[in-house]
């Protein structure tokens, strides 16, 4: 009991660990606060942070190893024709992704990486902002 009480008292004098982003104090109206644009900056992300996936469509060779190793089935391949050659490319569903980084580790061309962005909440689970590579898919997908 005494040890617990001493820990509680010690916490009152320690530096706060909570990030004050987006505001130092809770505003009366979050909408009005965000409209002013006076946002307290977020803390920098640490090295090795697993944020949103990044993908280079043009550098991909279509091996689909990323799809095979993904435990959450967040990577889906589709057929494309590039330079008159039939191959495959992938899209990443962020709503399913667990940020395990298996796809990043297995990619032989290193065209998949983890970015430092983390604020990707959205109302549409399968909206364009939640599917990495959706724009390229719309342009290049062919029916088999």
Secondary structure, 3 states (H helix, E strand, C coil): CHHHHHHHHHHCCCCCCCCCCCCCCCCCCHHHHHHHCCCCCCCCCCCCCCCCEEECCCCCCCCCHHHHHCCCCCEEEEEEEECCEEEEEEEEECCCCCCCCHHHHHCCCCCEEECCCCCCCCCCCCCHHHEECHHHHHHHECCC
